[in-house]
Amino acid sequence: MAPALNTVDICIATFRRPAMLAALLDALARQERRGATLRVIIIDNDLAGTARPTAEEFAADSGLPVLYQIEPRQNIALARNRALQLCEADAIVFIDDDETPCRGWLAALLDCAERTGADLVFGPVDSILPADAPAWAHACFSKPSRATDAEMPYGGAGNVLLRRSVLALHPQWFDPSFGLTGGEDTDWFYRLHLAGKRLVWCNEAAASEPVPEARLQVRWARRRAFRGGQTYYRVVVRRYTRGAGLLWFAGKSLQLLLGLAVAPALRLASYPAFVGLTLRLAGAAGQLSRSLVSRDYEEYHARRLP
């Protein structure tokens, strides 16, 4: 068993979602703490400070210590890095402002970290679709199943526990160059993996997030897949040797061409399967585009947010 994690800083980067933030904070107040001392750090990425009333009301009602600050530059990496600069606890936990953790979420993260000695523990984030969601969306927003304690090369910051000791490993945590594109979490956590840190999965530490209507569009899903492909190239593929990179480029190009060839027939046979194929092709196109041109799709620019 690894040493107990007796203090926890829960970090939330938020941007113009006061109602969702309030629901998340309410769920945090009901978490089983296992004797750990909790503090909530809220970084508002809105210069207008729209999350301040919600943070202040929670601090007054919950009795938990709350640290609220504004990161005026719109950039999720800078907001999360500001939270890390304020952390003092044994364990640092990130959760997104539109998520709701299950009742035993925090206890499961702590138990897994202490049992396995892992440096990072990731939990699932289940997408909650509206009842009238199109059939293709169920496959698009489903997540792959993993076994608890399974090791991973990277993961997302929407639901993760980190030991504070990992902060000393790199001078740069979340890379601000990913701040409007997304992928800053994949990048840093993959660097930690390459440095020998242990990253594991915990199925029991579940959170959920609603899928807004604006995202139930094939166009949005393809853009997200394209951006995901660009992120994968920036994080993983760019580290390939020259020979491996040439083989990757040839294989990815062939995948794209074959997919485009079969897409019309699949469109006639099954629209959900067709959408799934086009999402994979969008991801491949994103990877190839980033290998040729250093220009990124800024998914999290304010003008693009739903």
Secondary structure as GFF3:
##gff-version 3
##sequence-region A 1 306
A	DSSP	beta_strand	7	14	.	.	.	ID=ss1
A	DSSP	alpha_helix	18	29	.	.	.	ID=ss2
A	DSSP	beta_strand	37	44	.	.	.	ID=ss3
A	DSSP	alpha_helix	52	62	.	.	.	ID=ss4
A	DSSP	beta_strand	66	70	.	.	.	ID=ss5
A	DSSP	alpha_helix	76	86	.	.	.	ID=ss6
A	DSSP	beta_strand	91	95	.	.	.	ID=ss7
A	DSSP	beta_strand	100	101	.	.	.	ID=ss8
A	DSSP	alpha_helix	105	116	.	.	.	ID=ss9
A	DSSP	beta_strand	120	122	.	.	.	ID=ss10
A	DSSP	beta_strand	125	128	.	.	.	ID=ss11
A	DSSP	alpha_helix	135	140	.	.	.	ID=ss12
A	DSSP	beta_strand	159	163	.	.	.	ID=ss13
A	DSSP	three_ten_helix	164	168	.	.	.	ID=ss14
A	DSSP	three_ten_helix	176	178	.	.	.	ID=ss15
A	DSSP	alpha_helix	184	194	.	.	.	ID=ss16
A	DSSP	beta_strand	199	201	.	.	.	ID=ss17
A	DSSP	beta_strand	207	210	.	.	.	ID=ss18
A	DSSP	three_ten_helix	213	215	.	.	.	ID=ss19
A	DSSP	alpha_helix	218	235	.	.	.	ID=ss20
A	DSSP	three_ten_helix	237	239	.	.	.	ID=ss21
A	DSSP	alpha_helix	242	269	.	.	.	ID=ss22
A	DSSP	alpha_helix	271	292	.	.	.	ID=ss23
A	DSSP	three_ten_helix	302	304	.	.	.	ID=ss24
###
